[in-house]
């Protein structure tokens, strides 16, 4: 991506952030107004503890399993779609994402499919434009597994027919969002196992789960070479769709199996803290 285009996305993200802020309140981040689709398209995740990470199986960067508190927030029920992203691109006069090589009519011809081939900056700018933000890794994980530490959104036993991963019989590529309602999380969030990977707000640090604060972790201090991505995709083995599985990607990457979904909370944990209020 050319430097000028990347700068435009960053400027847009900053403008979107400024447009959504109300007055700062407390140390939890600035207070923000409600997005217009909060009740219609988002799922409420109540405040409380959940089990983040795991102790057995998986990779070292997923350890340890421990209880973490998150304030109440909301998260999109489904992944961001081509139609939603097109509305953003059209409104802002930005460059549309490239079609994946396997479908040159994907972006315009499949409005209900998840948008892909977007950088972290593009995903962040899109969510800010909608009055939202990208979820933190911790928020993503709680929305996917609930409070009981389950391995998959629906429980602890793998079921082939309810997630879009490699060799799924129903879809060869990305499926229209919400195509697997039986695979929903305890909160009713769809496609948290497979379909497309999803950008998170956090910089990625392998040891972060061992050092993260016990309340509202918002990722390590960056920059690092990578941003966190979660959830697996239609190209993934089922092990990638295990909820504790962590992955990463350079923030400038555009991949045909990587998209996003947005989150919202009354106070933005991903916003820079106001030192005058601490």
C-alpha positions in Angstrom: 0.0 0.0 0.0 1.4 3.4 -0.9 2.3 5.7 1.9 -0.2 8.4 0.8 -3.1 5.9 0.8 -2.1 4.5 4.2 -1.9 8.1 5.5 -5.4 8.7 4.2 -6.8 5.7 6.1 -5.1 6.9 9.3 -6.5 10.4 8.9 -10.0 8.9 8.4 -9.7 6.7 11.4 -8.7 9.7 13.5 -11.5 11.8 12.2 -14.0 9.0 12.9 -12.7 8.7 16.5 -13.1 12.4 17.0 -16.6 12.4 15.6 -17.8 9.7 18.0 -16.3 11.1 21.3 -18.3 12.8 23.9 -16.7 14.0 27.1 -14.0 12.0 28.8 -15.1 10.2 31.9 -12.9 8.3 34.3 -10.0 6.2 33.4 -11.9 3.7 31.3 -11.5 5.8 28.2 -13.7 8.5 26.6 -17.5 8.2 26.7 -18.9 7.6 23.3 -22.4 7.9 21.8 -24.5 4.9 20.9 -24.1 3.6 17.3 -27.4 3.7 15.4 -27.6 -0.1 15.0 -26.7 -1.0 18.6 -30.0 -2.7 19.3 -30.7 -4.1 15.8 -27.3 -5.6 14.9 -25.2 -5.9 18.0 -25.2 -8.3 21.0 -24.8 -7.1 24.6 -22.1 -8.8 26.6 -22.7 -8.2 30.3 -20.0 -7.0 32.7 -18.2 -9.7 34.6 -15.4 -12.3 34.6 -14.7 -14.9 32.0 -11.9 -17.4 31.5 -9.3 -16.0 29.1 -6.7 -18.4 27.6 -6.1 -22.0 28.5 -3.5 -24.2 30.3 -3.6 -27.4 28.2 -3.1 -28.0 24.5 -2.6 -25.0 22.2 0.4 -22.8 22.1 2.4 -21.0 24.8 1.0 -17.6 23.8 -2.5 -18.8 24.9 -1.3 -19.5 28.5 -2.3 -19.3 31.3 -6.0 -19.7 31.7 -7.2 -17.1 34.2 -10.2 -15.0 35.2 -10.4 -11.6 33.6 -13.0 -8.9 34.2 -14.5 -6.9 31.3 -16.9 -4.1 31.6 -20.2 -4.3 29.6 -19.8 -3.9 25.9 -21.6 -4.8 22.7 -20.3 -6.6 19.6 -21.6 -7.0 16.1 -23.7 -10.2 15.7 -22.0 -11.0 12.4 -18.8 -10.1 10.5 -18.7 -6.9 8.5 -20.2 -7.4 5.0 -19.2 -6.3 1.6 -22.4 -4.2 1.5 -21.6 -2.4 4.8 -18.0 -1.8 3.7 -19.1 -0.5 0.3 -21.3 2.1 2.1 -18.3 3.3 4.0 -16.1 3.4 0.9 -18.7 5.3 -1.1 -19.4 7.8 1.7 -15.7 8.6 2.1 -14.5 8.3 -1.5 -12.0 5.7 -0.5 -10.5 2.9 -2.7 -12.5 -0.3 -2.6 -10.8 -3.6 -1.4 -9.5 -5.9 -4.1 -11.5 -8.9 -5.1 -9.9 -12.2 -4.0 -8.3 -14.1 -6.8 -10.9 -16.9 -6.7 -13.8 -14.6 -7.3 -13.4 -11.4 -9.4 -17.0 -10.3 -8.6 -16.8 -11.0 -4.9 -16.9 -7.4 -3.6 -19.9 -6.2 -5.7 -21.5 -9.5 -6.4 -21.8 -10.9 -2.9 -23.1 -8.1 -0.6 -23.9 -10.5 2.3 -20.4 -12.1 2.3 -17.8 -10.9 4.8 -15.5 -8.1 3.5 -11.9 -9.3 3.1 -8.6 -8.0 1.7 -8.7 -5.0 4.2 -5.8 -3.8 6.3 -6.0 -3.1 10.0 -6.1 0.6 9.3 -9.1 0.1 6.9 -10.9 -2.1 9.4 -10.3 0.4 12.2 -11.4 3.3 10.0 -14.6 1.4 9.0 -15.6 0.7 12.6 -14.9 4.3 13.7 -17.0 5.6 10.8 -19.8 3.5 12.1 -19.5 4.9 15.6 -17.8 1.8 16.9 -14.3 0.3 17.2 -12.5 -2.9 16.8 -12.8 -5.3 19.7 -9.9 -6.1 22.0 -8.6 -9.6 22.0 -10.2 -10.1 25.4 -13.6 -8.8 24.2 -13.5 -11.0 21.2 -12.7 -14.1 23.3 -15.4 -13.5 25.8 -18.0 -12.9 23.1 -17.0 -16.2 21.5 -16.9 -18.5 24.6 -19.0 -16.9 27.3 -17.9 -17.5 30.9 -17.4 -21.2 31.2 -14.1 -21.6 29.3 -15.5 -23.6 26.5 -13.4 -24.6 23.5 -15.8 -23.7 20.7 -18.6 -21.2 20.6 -21.2 -24.0 21.0 -19.4 -26.2 23.5 -16.4 -28.5 23.9 -17.1 -31.0 21.1 -16.3 -30.2 17.5 -19.2 -30.5 15.1 -18.4 -30.3 11.3 -21.7 -28.9 10.1 -21.8 -25.7 12.1 -18.6 -23.9 11.2 -17.0 -22.8 8.0 -13.5 -24.3 8.1 -11.4 -26.2 5.7 -13.3 -29.0 3.9 -16.7 -27.8 5.1 -19.2 -29.5 2.8 -21.5 -26.5 2.4 -19.1 -23.7 1.3 -15.9 -23.9 -0.6 -15.0 -20.3 0.3 -16.3 -17.6 2.6 -20.0 -18.0 3.4 -22.6 -15.3 3.7 -22.4 -14.0 7.3 -24.7 -15.8 9.8 -24.9 -19.0 7.7 -24.2 -21.2 10.7 -26.7 -20.2 13.4 -26.2 -23.5 15.2 -22.6 -22.5 15.8 -23.5 -19.3 17.6 -21.7 -18.3 20.9 -23.5 -18.2 24.3 -24.4 -14.6 23.6 -25.7 -15.3 20.1 -22.7 -14.1 18.1 -22.2 -15.8 14.7 -19.1 -17.0 12.8 -16.7 -16.8 15.7 -15.2 -20.2 14.5 -14.2 -20.1 10.9 -15.5 -18.2 7.9 -12.9 -15.4 8.0 -10.2 -14.3 10.4 -11.0 -11.0 12.2 -8.8 -8.1 13.1 -8.7 -7.1 16.7 -7.7 -3.7 18.2 -4.6 -5.1 20.0 -1.0 -5.1 19.0 0.1 -8.7 19.3 2.6 -9.8 21.9 3.1 -13.6 22.5 3.5 -13.2 26.3 0.7 -10.8 26.7 -1.8 -13.3 28.2 0.6 -14.0 31.0 1.1 -10.3 31.8 -2.3 -8.6 30.9 -4.1 -6.7 33.6 -7.0 -8.5 35.3 -9.5 -5.8 34.3 -10.3 -4.6 30.8 -7.0 -5.7 29.1 -6.7 -3.7 25.9 -3.5 -5.2 24.5 0.2 -4.4 25.0 1.8 -1.1 24.4 2.8 -0.9 20.7 3.9 -0.8 18.2 4.9 -4.4 17.6 5.3 -6.0 14.2 1.8 -7.5 14.3 -1.9 -6.9 15.2 -4.0 -9.7 16.7 -6.4 -11.7 14.5 -8.8 -14.3 15.8 -11.3 -16.9 14.8 -9.9 -19.0 12.0 -11.3 -19.0 8.4 -12.5 -21.2 5.6 -8.9 -22.0 4.9 -8.2 -23.2 8.5 -8.0 -26.6 10.2 -10.5 -26.9 13.0 -7.6 -26.3 15.5 -7.5 -22.7 14.3 -11.2 -22.3 15.2 -10.6 -23.2 18.8 -11.5 -20.1 20.8 -8.3 -19.7 22.7 -6.2 -19.9 19.5 -4.3 -16.6 19.0 -2.9 -15.5 15.7 -1.4 -12.4 14.2 -0.8 -10.5 11.0 1.2 -7.4 9.9 -1.2 -4.5 10.1 -0.7 -3.6 6.4 -1.6 -7.1 5.2 -4.6 -7.7 2.9 -5.6 -11.3 2.9 -8.5 -13.1 1.1 -9.5 -14.8 4.4 -9.2 -11.8 6.8 -12.0 -9.3 7.6 -13.4 -7.7 10.8 -16.4 -7.1 13.1 -16.9 -4.1 15.3 -17.6 -3.5 19.0 -18.9 -0.7 21.1 -18.8 0.3 24.8 -19.8 3.3 26.8 -16.1 4.0 27.4 -13.5 3.1 24.8 -10.7 1.0 26.3 -8.6 1.3 23.1 -8.5 5.1 23.2 -5.4 6.8 24.6 -5.7 7.6 28.3 -6.0 11.2 29.4 -3.1 11.7 31.8 -5.0 14.6 33.5 -7.6 12.1 34.7 -5.2 9.6 36.3 
